Each structure stands twice: as C-alpha cells, then as structure tokens.
C-alpha cells in the first residue's frame, strides 16, 4: 500500500481580481480568484468550461504552461500555480476573461500580494499520496526533473546557459528555511536579446516589455537584478 500524508486544506478568505497583459499573447485579461469548497481543488473557468489544474490537462509547454480541456485553454499558469502551492492554497476557483494570465512584473509577486491581502481560511484536511520510488521525467535539450521519496519538501534547481552573465547556476529551496514570498516570488521571467525576434515571429512574447521581463544582452541586464 502506498504511503500518504495529510495536509491542511486552505482556500481564500475573500475573492481577488487582477487585471493585466499576457506576456505571450499581448492580450488584456481579467482574472478573479474565488474561495472554493473543500475538495474542489484548483479549477480554472474560461468560456464556461472548467479546466482542472491537473497534469493530464497540460496541452503545451512551449515557453509557458498551457492547460486545456473540451476546446478551452488558459496559458501561462505557472506563476499563479507556484504561488498557490507555496502559500498552501489547496482549493480555489479561478475565473478568467482572456486567453492568458496577466504577467505582472514577470514573477509571482502579483499573486502573492493578492493572496496576502485577503488571507486564507482553513477548510479541513486533505490526504495526498507519497512517492515510494524515484520518478524521472526528461524533456528537450537535456532538461529533466527527478523526484525522490522524502519526509519533507525540498527543491534543488540547476540551469546552464552558454552566456557569460548566466552560465551555470544552482539554487535550493526548503519551505522551513526559505521564505517563498521573499526568495522566489520576486524572480522574474528572463530572455536573451537574440531570442526576442524569433519568439515574436513564432507568435510568442507579443506582450513582453522591459517592465515584465528581464532581457539579457551580451554584456548587461536590461535592469539591475
């Protein structure tokens, strides 16, 4: 029998509405997060179609994560889902008017600030399965994620780029030691200046600006980190 753990279930104390531009589509969107009943999970609602935040509903990961079902989709959900997970939100209904979530300043700060403003309400407990064997998922260009059985949540993340300002970097995150709101949420979307035209030709980064992304030039960043 697989092992499991129990987590306190939480939802928002009140609703949050955030408006802004999507970084890839350049389209304006309005997103409202509503409290949800225990067991509802994280659900997006677009064009009256529910899209559960399940791995099985991932339909594309080209430069962002797109969830979709029954002909409806929602793009660039990764920053919001990161914030919800880190802050312990297990149940929430997310209504979106537009194709893509607002990018804000390129990080998760807009979601963290909104959640902190309204606060959270405990709504019981939920039981989740634990890994009993390692799980490794590979992607393009040597990218991979490896998950291992553990008694607590920890992340070790590495990147490697052939650029003198970036190179190889390693970061670790442990919820009991690090503060997500301080250490992770401010991290911003970045891209290399050489990629900008190619991205736009592919129909991506249409809403990208120096206000919502860090552009890396051969010898400098577009803004101080």
WODA-V427099 format. One record per residue. N is the residue number from 1. RES is the residue in one letter. PHI is phi in degrees with one decimal (999 if undefined). Layout:
n = {N | N}
res = {RES | RES}
phi = {PHI | PHI}
//
This chain:
n = {1 | 2 | 3 | 4 | 5 | 6 | 7 | 8 | 9 | 10 | 11 | 12 | 13 | 14 | 15 | 16 | 17 | 18 | 19 | 20 | 21 | 22 | 23 | 24 | 25 | 26 | 27 | 28 | 29 | 30 | 31 | 32 | 33 | 34 | 35 | 36 | 37 | 38 | 39 | 40 | 41 | 42 | 43 | 44 | 45 | 46 | 47 | 48 | 49 | 50 | 51 | 52 | 53 | 54 | 55 | 56 | 57 | 58 | 59 | 60 | 61 | 62 | 63 | 64 | 65 | 66 | 67 | 68 | 69 | 70 | 71 | 72 | 73 | 74 | 75 | 76 | 77 | 78 | 79 | 80 | 81 | 82 | 83 | 84 | 85 | 86 | 87 | 88 | 89 | 90 | 91 | 92 | 93 | 94 | 95 | 96 | 97 | 98 | 99 | 100 | 101 | 102 | 103 | 104 | 105 | 106 | 107 | 108 | 109 | 110 | 111 | 112 | 113 | 114 | 115 | 116 | 117 | 118 | 119 | 120 | 121 | 122 | 123 | 124 | 125 | 126 | 127 | 128 | 129 | 130 | 131 | 132 | 133 | 134 | 135 | 136 | 137 | 138 | 139 | 140 | 141 | 142 | 143 | 144 | 145 | 146 | 147 | 148 | 149 | 150 | 151 | 152 | 153 | 154 | 155 | 156 | 157 | 158 | 159 | 160 | 161 | 162 | 163 | 164 | 165 | 166 | 167 | 168 | 169 | 170 | 171 | 172 | 173 | 174 | 175 | 176 | 177 | 178 | 179 | 180 | 181 | 182 | 183 | 184 | 185 | 186 | 187 | 188 | 189 | 190 | 191 | 192 | 193 | 194 | 195 | 196 | 197 | 198 | 199 | 200 | 201 | 202 | 203 | 204 | 205 | 206 | 207 | 208 | 209 | 210 | 211 | 212 | 213 | 214 | 215 | 216 | 217 | 218 | 219 | 220 | 221 | 222 | 223 | 224 | 225}
res = {X | X | X | X | X | X | X | X | X | X | X | X | X | X | X | X | X | X | X | X | X | X | X | X | X | X | X | X | X | X | X | X | X | X | X | X | X | X | X | X | X | X | X | X | X | X | X | X | X | X | X | X | X | X | X | X | X | X | X | X | X | X | X | X | X | X | X | X | X | X | X | X | X | X | X | X | X | X | X | X | X | X | X | X | X | X | X | X | X | X | X | X | X | X | X | X | X | X | X | X | X | X | X | X | X | X | X | X | X | X | X | X | X | X | X | X | X | X | X | X | X | X | X | X | X | X | X | X | X | X | X | X | X | X | X | X | X | X | X | X | X | X | X | X | X | X | X | X | X | X | X | X | X | X | X | X | X | X | X | X | X | X | X | X | X | X | X | X | X | X | X | X | X | X | X | X | X | X | X | X | X | X | X | X | X | X | X | X | X | X | X | X | X | X | X | X | X | X | X | X | X | X | X | X | X | X | X | X | X | X | X | X | X | X | X | X | X | X | X | X | X | X | X | X | X}
phi = {999 | -69.7 | -78.9 | -147.5 | -138.8 | -107.7 | -123.5 | -66.7 | -84.2 | -138.2 | -134.4 | -73.3 | -77.1 | -150.0 | -80.5 | -131.8 | -121.2 | -130.6 | -119.7 | 171.1 | -101.6 | -80.9 | -69.0 | -92.8 | -82.6 | 74.0 | -89.0 | -73.9 | -136.1 | -121.6 | -123.3 | -122.8 | -98.9 | -116.6 | -57.3 | -132.6 | -73.5 | -56.1 | 86.9 | -69.6 | 73.5 | -103.2 | -130.8 | -92.8 | -126.5 | -136.2 | 54.0 | 64.0 | -114.4 | -82.8 | -123.5 | -72.9 | -81.0 | -116.5 | -58.2 | -66.5 | -97.9 | -74.4 | -111.2 | -163.5 | -134.1 | -80.7 | 72.9 | -163.3 | -101.9 | -116.4 | -102.4 | -159.3 | -163.4 | 51.6 | 85.1 | -106.3 | -147.4 | -142.9 | -108.5 | 57.4 | -91.4 | -65.9 | -69.3 | -65.5 | -63.7 | -61.0 | -64.4 | -60.6 | -63.2 | -64.3 | -90.4 | 82.6 | -84.0 | -100.8 | -137.2 | -161.1 | -107.5 | -119.5 | -96.2 | -126.5 | -110.0 | 134.5 | -84.8 | -147.7 | -71.4 | -59.0 | -89.8 | 62.3 | -95.2 | 103.4 | -129.5 | -98.4 | -60.6 | -63.6 | -76.0 | -61.9 | -62.3 | -63.7 | -65.7 | -63.4 | -62.3 | -94.3 | 80.7 | -120.7 | -123.8 | -76.9 | -129.8 | 112.2 | -131.1 | -131.4 | -108.0 | -123.7 | -73.6 | -105.8 | -65.7 | -113.5 | -140.9 | -62.7 | -131.0 | -124.9 | -121.0 | -103.2 | -132.9 | -79.3 | 55.2 | 82.9 | -69.8 | -157.2 | -125.6 | -121.1 | -114.8 | -127.0 | -56.7 | -157.7 | -91.9 | -151.1 | -86.1 | -143.2 | -123.8 | -125.7 | -126.4 | -128.4 | -129.4 | -146.3 | -128.4 | -80.6 | -135.9 | -62.7 | -84.5 | -111.5 | 60.0 | -104.1 | -132.5 | -130.9 | -137.0 | -125.3 | -140.9 | -132.3 | -55.5 | -78.0 | -112.6 | -95.9 | -107.4 | -57.3 | -61.1 | -91.5 | -98.1 | -115.9 | -55.8 | -73.3 | -62.3 | -115.0 | -56.5 | -134.8 | -157.8 | -92.0 | -56.6 | -66.1 | -91.0 | -59.1 | -64.7 | -64.9 | -62.9 | -68.3 | -65.9 | -88.1 | 82.1 | -115.9 | 59.5 | -68.6 | -104.8 | -72.2 | -140.8 | -71.5 | -88.2 | -121.9 | -156.7 | -95.9 | -98.7 | -102.8 | -92.2 | -55.5 | -129.5 | -165.0 | -96.2 | -67.0 | -142.2 | -61.6 | -79.4}
//
